Amino acid sequence: MGKVVIIGSGPAGVSAALYARRGGAEVTVFSKGLSLSGLEKAEKIENYYGLAEPISGAELHARGIDGAKKIGVEFVEDELLSLMFNDTFTGFKITGKDHMLTADSVIVATGAYRQSLNVPGVKEFAGKGISYCATCDAFFYRGKTVAVVGAGVYALHEAQALLPHAAQVFMLTNGTEPVAEVPQAIRVCTAKIAAIEGGERVEKVLFADGTQLKLDGVFMALGTAGSTAIAKKIGAQLDGNHIQIDAHGATNVPGLFAAGDCTGGLLQIAKAVYQGAEAGLSAVKYLRTK
Ligand SMILES: Cc1cc2nc3c(=O)[nH]c(=O)nc-3n(C[C@H](O)[C@H](O)[C@H](O)COP(=O)(O)OP(=O)(O)OC[C@H]3O[C@@H](n4cnc5c(N)ncnc54)[C@H](O)[C@@H]3O)c2cc1C
């Protein structure tokens, strides 16, 4: 029938996997696991159907994955770096730190929006020199000086996407050391960021130690790729910080669906499970018509 890849193993992703697998699709869940799930911090859950006694978020997460494995869902533990179309635009390419998968349909279930840098200028210059997608916007910075904010593998991936276009690429790690080795062509600055300033557009980054860096663009890549960055890269419409879907979990990109906290609204397990079911069924319907 075809292959569905689901990004995220929280309640939305696992529910989507159950429905897509039972619908006959080959299903892989690609996820960082519990570590980035809303369930990680949930000590006790008792407002979900069937829980006479409260259980921890971690336990619920493990039970969900066990159930899905029993019906043949495959799990790949990795951090997503980018979701793109394949070369022929007939499907999707999912690139992680250690794995590369292809899929006929993808369901994004990556949880709630993750905050970007909380300093003056970040909101003001969004779209005016502050970007959340190097692959989408690198071309606009040909021959210019740009910086990527972040210290993780995702930030490094974004910086590398800018290298062929920009004259100079900085990685601003905001007070931490980079988690991986950074190629020499990328200049690392570990000072804490105090503000982003400019006029009509971004012109400089001010650091807490009083120094500053003049530049033309800043790319936010803190932590791991969140739902907004994933959606922007592939052209899915957002509603604020949330992925916009129809009543059946479809985004505006054919074959791409979304479910759970990443779509906004009620941030609860019941809603994530419901939307996951819708998205799983919709992905199967999409594969049947492909
Ligand atoms: C402290 C706390 C207590 C809560 N208590 C309750 C409660 O009692 N009842 C209730 O109904 N709800 C509760 N919630 C809310 C509930 O946890 C969420 O609504 C639910 O987990 C959302 O499910 P989801 O599948 O959409 O996203 P998540 O559960 O957040 O799952 C997201 C998944 O995406 C993966 N992911 C994200 N980014 C990447 C990436 N770049 N690469 C690879 N994988 C990625 C993560 O690893 C994770 O597996 C609580 C939340 C918190 C924080």
The ligand as an ORCA input file, in Angstrom:
! r2SCAN-3c Opt
* xyz 0 1
  C       3.724     18.600     33.468
  C       2.656     18.135     32.504
  C       1.567     17.442     32.976
  C       0.547     17.019     32.110
  N      -0.525     16.332     32.615
  C      -1.519     15.928     31.781
  C      -2.651     15.205     32.300
  O      -2.753     14.927     33.494
  N      -3.613     14.843     31.401
  C      -3.534     15.130     30.064
  O      -4.436     14.759     29.300
  N      -2.471     15.815     29.562
  C      -1.478     16.228     30.366
  N      -0.403     16.932     29.868
  C      -0.373     17.247     28.409
  C       0.042     16.052     27.566
  O       1.298     15.580     28.039
  C       0.142     16.477     26.107
  O      -1.073     17.059     25.684
  C       0.434     15.269     25.210
  O       1.634     14.629     25.612
  C       0.544     15.716     23.759
  O       0.831     14.625     22.948
  P       1.580     14.788     21.538
  O       1.716     13.402     21.015
  O       0.915     15.804     20.733
  O       3.007     15.396     21.875
  P       4.198     14.897     22.909
  O       3.622     13.969     23.902
  O       4.773     16.155     23.362
  O       5.136     14.082     21.956
  C       5.963     14.710     21.009
  C       6.886     13.659     20.413
  O       7.647     14.256     19.340
  C       9.021     13.898     19.474
  N       9.831     14.959     18.862
  C       9.687     16.295     18.976
  N      10.622     16.961     18.243
  C      11.379     15.990     17.670
  C      12.527     16.000     16.800
  N      13.097     17.141     16.371
  N      13.063     14.816     16.420
  C      12.518     13.637     16.825
  N      11.437     13.569     17.634
  C      10.886     14.723     18.046
  C       9.232     13.773     20.984
  O      10.377     13.014     21.285
  C       7.916     13.106     21.402
  O       8.002     11.698     21.220
  C       0.631     17.328     30.714
  C       1.747     18.001     30.225
  C       2.748     18.409     31.104
  C       3.956     19.146     30.554
*
